[in-house]
Amino acid sequence: MSDSLRDQLLGLGFKPPAASERKSPRPPARKPERPAPARTGQGARAPASAAPHPPGKARPQRHGKPGARAEIDLAKAYAIRAQKEKDERIAAERLKQEQARQRREARARLAALLEGQARNDPAADIARHFDYGGKIKRVYVTQAQLQALNAGELGVVQLDGRYLLVDAAMLAQAEAVFAPAVALKVDPAAPAPEDPYADPRYQVPDDLVW
């Protein structure tokens, strides 16, 4: 501003501005604003770990502890084994019962077959020994029955603890009905068993008194 203009303004009653008013004040420094946190749902703050999963990648699966899985597998294996053993025991028991039933029925048929067919002689006094069931058994016969028995014309059938003499035809029928009941069946064509006492070392002297 020139002096003339200044003088004119002073003459009109204007006062010169103060030195402090001549300088424009600086605006106060503003603090940087922090970005508002992202909110999910109804105004809830999203957790830091809830970052969006990138598309195209499978989310990792969480598995249990290996030790716990091994214990479960072992328990299942024991349960399967126990069930299998139980089924085997049941099957074995059923088979045993079925075999017992078949034996009872076979013995009943055998008893009906042998009704009135036994040739045992109450006066027989010759003991004919034989091996049956791993034990030595005997049946009393006459001399004629002994010869017929050794020739295979007669046989012995066990029924209810008794040993019955029957002819060869009846013996064959009894064997067809229940083979375990045949106690003595002589095959005349079979070679004679070797006598273990045929060796001279085991011969009994003639003058030995029993």
LUMPATI-347017 format. One record per residue (C-alpha): residue in three letters; x, y, z. Coordinates in Angstrom, 1 decimal, padded with zeros to 4 digits. Example, Ala and Ser with C-alpha at 12.3 -4.5 7.8 and 13.67 -1.06 7.14 Angstrom:
residues 2
<rest=ALA; X=012.3; Y=-004.5; Z=007.8>
<rest=SER; X=013.7; Y=-001.1; Z=007.1>
END
This chain:
residues 210
<rest=MET; X=000.0; Y=000.0; Z=000.0>
<rest=SER; X=001.4; Y=003.4; Z=-000.9>
<rest=ASP; X=001.8; Y=006.1; Z=001.6>
<rest=SER; X=-000.8; Y=008.3; Z=000.0>
<rest=LEU; X=-003.4; Y=005.7; Z=000.2>
<rest=ARG; X=-002.3; Y=004.9; Z=003.8>
<rest=ASP; X=-002.6; Y=008.5; Z=004.7>
<rest=GLN; X=-006.0; Y=008.8; Z=003.2>
<rest=LEU; X=-007.2; Y=005.8; Z=005.1>
<rest=LEU; X=-005.8; Y=007.1; Z=008.4>
<rest=GLY; X=-007.5; Y=010.4; Z=007.7>
<rest=LEU; X=-010.8; Y=008.6; Z=007.3>
<rest=GLY; X=-010.4; Y=007.1; Z=010.8>
<rest=PHE; X=-009.1; Y=003.6; Z=009.9>
<rest=LYS; X=-006.4; Y=002.1; Z=012.2>
<rest=PRO; X=-003.5; Y=000.1; Z=010.8>
<rest=PRO; X=-003.7; Y=-003.6; Z=011.6>
<rest=ALA; X=-001.6; Y=-005.0; Z=014.3>
<rest=ALA; X=001.6; Y=-006.9; Z=013.4>
<rest=SER; X=000.2; Y=-010.1; Z=014.8>
<rest=GLU; X=-002.9; Y=-009.8; Z=012.6>
<rest=ARG; X=-000.8; Y=-009.4; Z=009.5>
<rest=LYS; X=000.3; Y=-012.9; Z=009.5>
<rest=SER; X=-002.2; Y=-015.6; Z=008.6>
<rest=PRO; X=-002.4; Y=-018.2; Z=011.4>
<rest=ARG; X=-001.6; Y=-021.8; Z=010.5>
<rest=PRO; X=-004.4; Y=-024.3; Z=010.9>
<rest=PRO; X=-003.9; Y=-026.8; Z=013.8>
<rest=ALA; X=-002.3; Y=-030.1; Z=012.8>
<rest=ARG; X=-004.9; Y=-032.9; Z=012.5>
<rest=LYS; X=-004.1; Y=-036.4; Z=013.9>
<rest=PRO; X=-004.4; Y=-039.2; Z=011.3>
<rest=GLU; X=-007.6; Y=-041.0; Z=011.5>
<rest=ARG; X=-007.3; Y=-044.8; Z=012.1>
<rest=PRO; X=-009.4; Y=-046.9; Z=009.7>
<rest=ALA; X=-012.5; Y=-048.3; Z=011.3>
<rest=PRO; X=-012.2; Y=-052.1; Z=012.0>
<rest=ALA; X=-014.2; Y=-054.3; Z=009.8>
<rest=ARG; X=-017.4; Y=-055.6; Z=011.4>
<rest=THR; X=-019.2; Y=-058.8; Z=010.7>
<rest=GLY; X=-022.7; Y=-059.8; Z=011.5>
<rest=GLN; X=-024.6; Y=-057.3; Z=013.6>
<rest=GLY; X=-021.8; Y=-054.9; Z=014.5>
<rest=ALA; X=-019.5; Y=-057.6; Z=015.9>
<rest=ARG; X=-015.8; Y=-057.2; Z=015.4>
<rest=ALA; X=-014.3; Y=-059.9; Z=013.2>
<rest=PRO; X=-011.6; Y=-062.0; Z=014.9>
<rest=ALA; X=-008.1; Y=-061.7; Z=013.5>
<rest=SER; X=-008.1; Y=-065.4; Z=012.6>
<rest=ALA; X=-011.4; Y=-065.1; Z=010.6>
<rest=ALA; X=-009.6; Y=-064.1; Z=007.4>
<rest=PRO; X=-011.4; Y=-065.2; Z=004.2>
<rest=HIS; X=-010.3; Y=-068.5; Z=002.9>
<rest=PRO; X=-008.7; Y=-068.2; Z=-000.5>
<rest=PRO; X=-010.9; Y=-069.8; Z=-003.2>
<rest=GLY; X=-009.7; Y=-072.9; Z=-004.9>
<rest=LYS; X=-007.9; Y=-074.4; Z=-001.9>
<rest=ALA; X=-009.4; Y=-077.1; Z=000.4>
<rest=ARG; X=-009.7; Y=-076.1; Z=004.0>
<rest=PRO; X=-007.4; Y=-078.2; Z=006.1>
<rest=GLN; X=-009.1; Y=-081.0; Z=008.0>
<rest=ARG; X=-008.5; Y=-081.5; Z=011.7>
<rest=HIS; X=-007.8; Y=-085.0; Z=012.8>
<rest=GLY; X=-007.9; Y=-086.6; Z=016.2>
<rest=LYS; X=-004.8; Y=-087.8; Z=018.1>
<rest=PRO; X=-003.1; Y=-090.8; Z=016.5>
<rest=GLY; X=-003.0; Y=-092.6; Z=019.9>
<rest=ALA; X=-006.8; Y=-092.3; Z=020.3>
<rest=ARG; X=-007.5; Y=-093.6; Z=016.8>
<rest=ALA; X=-005.1; Y=-096.6; Z=017.5>
<rest=GLU; X=-007.0; Y=-097.4; Z=020.7>
<rest=ILE; X=-010.3; Y=-097.3; Z=018.9>
<rest=ASP; X=-009.1; Y=-099.6; Z=016.1>
<rest=LEU; X=-007.6; Y=-102.0; Z=018.6>
<rest=ALA; X=-010.9; Y=-102.1; Z=020.5>
<rest=LYS; X=-012.8; Y=-102.8; Z=017.3>
<rest=ALA; X=-010.4; Y=-105.6; Z=016.4>
<rest=TYR; X=-010.9; Y=-107.2; Z=019.9>
<rest=ALA; X=-014.7; Y=-106.9; Z=019.5>
<rest=ILE; X=-014.6; Y=-108.5; Z=016.1>
<rest=ARG; X=-012.4; Y=-111.3; Z=017.4>
<rest=ALA; X=-014.6; Y=-111.9; Z=020.4>
<rest=GLN; X=-017.7; Y=-112.0; Z=018.2>
<rest=LYS; X=-016.0; Y=-114.5; Z=015.8>
<rest=GLU; X=-015.0; Y=-116.8; Z=018.7>
<rest=LYS; X=-018.5; Y=-116.6; Z=020.1>
<rest=ASP; X=-020.0; Y=-117.6; Z=016.7>
<rest=GLU; X=-017.6; Y=-120.5; Z=016.4>
<rest=ARG; X=-018.5; Y=-121.8; Z=019.9>
<rest=ILE; X=-022.2; Y=-121.5; Z=019.0>
<rest=ALA; X=-021.6; Y=-123.4; Z=015.7>
<rest=ALA; X=-019.6; Y=-126.1; Z=017.4>
<rest=GLU; X=-022.2; Y=-126.6; Z=020.1>
<rest=ARG; X=-025.0; Y=-126.8; Z=017.4>
<rest=LEU; X=-022.9; Y=-129.4; Z=015.5>
<rest=LYS; X=-022.3; Y=-131.4; Z=018.7>
<rest=GLN; X=-026.0; Y=-131.4; Z=019.5>
<rest=GLU; X=-026.9; Y=-132.4; Z=015.9>
<rest=GLN; X=-024.4; Y=-135.3; Z=016.0>
<rest=ALA; X=-025.8; Y=-136.4; Z=019.4>
<rest=ARG; X=-029.3; Y=-136.3; Z=017.9>
<rest=GLN; X=-028.3; Y=-138.4; Z=014.9>
<rest=ARG; X=-026.6; Y=-141.0; Z=017.2>
<rest=ARG; X=-029.7; Y=-141.3; Z=019.3>
<rest=GLU; X=-031.9; Y=-141.8; Z=016.2>
<rest=ALA; X=-029.4; Y=-144.3; Z=014.7>
<rest=ARG; X=-029.3; Y=-146.3; Z=017.9>
<rest=ALA; X=-033.1; Y=-146.4; Z=018.0>
<rest=ARG; X=-033.2; Y=-147.7; Z=014.5>
<rest=LEU; X=-030.5; Y=-150.3; Z=015.4>
<rest=ALA; X=-032.5; Y=-151.5; Z=018.4>
<rest=ALA; X=-035.5; Y=-152.0; Z=016.2>
<rest=LEU; X=-033.4; Y=-153.8; Z=013.6>
<rest=LEU; X=-031.8; Y=-156.2; Z=016.1>
<rest=GLU; X=-035.1; Y=-157.0; Z=017.9>
<rest=GLY; X=-035.2; Y=-160.8; Z=018.1>
<rest=GLN; X=-032.1; Y=-161.3; Z=016.0>
<rest=ALA; X=-029.5; Y=-161.9; Z=018.7>
<rest=ARG; X=-028.0; Y=-165.5; Z=018.8>
<rest=ASN; X=-026.4; Y=-165.4; Z=022.2>
<rest=ASP; X=-026.6; Y=-168.7; Z=024.0>
<rest=PRO; X=-027.2; Y=-168.6; Z=027.8>
<rest=ALA; X=-025.3; Y=-171.9; Z=028.1>
<rest=ALA; X=-022.2; Y=-170.6; Z=026.3>
<rest=ASP; X=-019.0; Y=-170.8; Z=028.4>
<rest=ILE; X=-016.2; Y=-169.9; Z=026.0>
<rest=ALA; X=-015.0; Y=-166.3; Z=026.3>
<rest=ARG; X=-014.1; Y=-164.7; Z=022.9>
<rest=HIS; X=-012.1; Y=-161.6; Z=023.6>
<rest=PHE; X=-011.8; Y=-158.7; Z=021.1>
<rest=ASP; X=-010.7; Y=-155.1; Z=021.0>
<rest=TYR; X=-013.4; Y=-152.5; Z=021.0>
<rest=GLY; X=-013.2; Y=-148.8; Z=021.8>
<rest=GLY; X=-009.6; Y=-149.2; Z=022.8>
<rest=LYS; X=-010.4; Y=-151.8; Z=025.5>
<rest=ILE; X=-010.5; Y=-155.6; Z=025.6>
<rest=LYS; X=-014.1; Y=-156.8; Z=025.6>
<rest=ARG; X=-015.5; Y=-160.4; Z=025.6>
<rest=VAL; X=-018.6; Y=-162.3; Z=024.6>
<rest=TYR; X=-019.4; Y=-165.8; Z=025.6>
<rest=VAL; X=-020.0; Y=-168.3; Z=022.8>
<rest=THR; X=-020.3; Y=-172.0; Z=022.2>
<rest=GLN; X=-017.7; Y=-174.0; Z=020.4>
<rest=ALA; X=-019.7; Y=-173.9; Z=017.1>
<rest=GLN; X=-020.3; Y=-170.2; Z=017.5>
<rest=LEU; X=-016.6; Y=-169.6; Z=018.1>
<rest=GLN; X=-015.8; Y=-171.3; Z=014.8>
<rest=ALA; X=-018.5; Y=-169.4; Z=013.0>
<rest=LEU; X=-017.3; Y=-166.1; Z=014.5>
<rest=ASN; X=-013.7; Y=-166.7; Z=013.5>
<rest=ALA; X=-014.8; Y=-167.6; Z=010.0>
<rest=GLY; X=-016.8; Y=-164.4; Z=009.6>
<rest=GLU; X=-020.2; Y=-166.1; Z=009.6>
<rest=LEU; X=-021.1; Y=-164.3; Z=012.8>
<rest=GLY; X=-020.3; Y=-160.9; Z=014.2>
<rest=VAL; X=-020.8; Y=-158.9; Z=017.4>
<rest=VAL; X=-022.8; Y=-155.7; Z=017.7>
<rest=GLN; X=-022.8; Y=-153.5; Z=020.8>
<rest=LEU; X=-026.2; Y=-152.2; Z=021.9>
<rest=ASP; X=-027.0; Y=-150.5; Z=025.3>
<rest=GLY; X=-023.9; Y=-152.1; Z=026.9>
<rest=ARG; X=-024.6; Y=-155.6; Z=025.6>
<rest=TYR; X=-022.7; Y=-157.5; Z=023.0>
<rest=LEU; X=-025.0; Y=-159.4; Z=020.7>
<rest=LEU; X=-024.1; Y=-162.2; Z=018.3>
<rest=VAL; X=-025.7; Y=-161.8; Z=014.9>
<rest=ASP; X=-025.2; Y=-163.5; Z=011.5>
<rest=ALA; X=-023.1; Y=-161.8; Z=008.7>
<rest=ALA; X=-026.2; Y=-160.4; Z=006.9>
<rest=MET; X=-027.6; Y=-158.8; Z=010.0>
<rest=LEU; X=-024.1; Y=-157.5; Z=010.8>
<rest=ALA; X=-023.9; Y=-155.7; Z=007.4>
<rest=GLN; X=-027.3; Y=-154.1; Z=008.0>
<rest=ALA; X=-026.3; Y=-153.0; Z=011.5>
<rest=GLU; X=-023.1; Y=-151.5; Z=010.1>
<rest=ALA; X=-025.2; Y=-149.5; Z=007.5>
<rest=VAL; X=-027.5; Y=-148.1; Z=010.2>
<rest=PHE; X=-024.8; Y=-147.3; Z=012.8>
<rest=ALA; X=-021.3; Y=-148.4; Z=012.0>
<rest=PRO; X=-019.8; Y=-147.5; Z=015.5>
<rest=ALA; X=-021.9; Y=-150.2; Z=017.0>
<rest=VAL; X=-020.1; Y=-153.0; Z=015.1>
<rest=ALA; X=-017.8; Y=-154.4; Z=017.8>
<rest=LEU; X=-016.3; Y=-157.5; Z=016.1>
<rest=LYS; X=-016.3; Y=-158.2; Z=012.4>
<rest=VAL; X=-013.9; Y=-160.9; Z=011.2>
<rest=ASP; X=-012.7; Y=-160.9; Z=007.6>
<rest=PRO; X=-011.6; Y=-164.5; Z=006.8>
<rest=ALA; X=-009.7; Y=-163.3; Z=003.7>
<rest=ALA; X=-007.6; Y=-160.9; Z=005.7>
<rest=PRO; X=-004.0; Y=-162.1; Z=006.6>
<rest=ALA; X=-003.6; Y=-163.4; Z=010.1>
<rest=PRO; X=-002.0; Y=-160.8; Z=012.4>
<rest=GLU; X=001.6; Y=-161.5; Z=013.3>
<rest=ASP; X=001.9; Y=-163.2; Z=016.6>
<rest=PRO; X=004.4; Y=-161.2; Z=018.7>
<rest=TYR; X=005.2; Y=-164.3; Z=020.8>
<rest=ALA; X=006.2; Y=-166.4; Z=017.8>
<rest=ASP; X=009.8; Y=-165.6; Z=018.5>
<rest=PRO; X=011.5; Y=-168.6; Z=020.3>
<rest=ARG; X=012.7; Y=-166.2; Z=023.0>
<rest=TYR; X=009.1; Y=-165.7; Z=024.1>
<rest=GLN; X=007.9; Y=-169.3; Z=023.9>
<rest=VAL; X=006.7; Y=-170.8; Z=027.2>
<rest=PRO; X=008.4; Y=-174.1; Z=028.2>
<rest=ASP; X=006.1; Y=-177.1; Z=028.1>
<rest=ASP; X=007.1; Y=-178.1; Z=031.7>
<rest=LEU; X=006.1; Y=-174.7; Z=033.1>
<rest=VAL; X=003.4; Y=-174.9; Z=035.8>
<rest=TRP; X=001.0; Y=-171.9; Z=036.0>
END
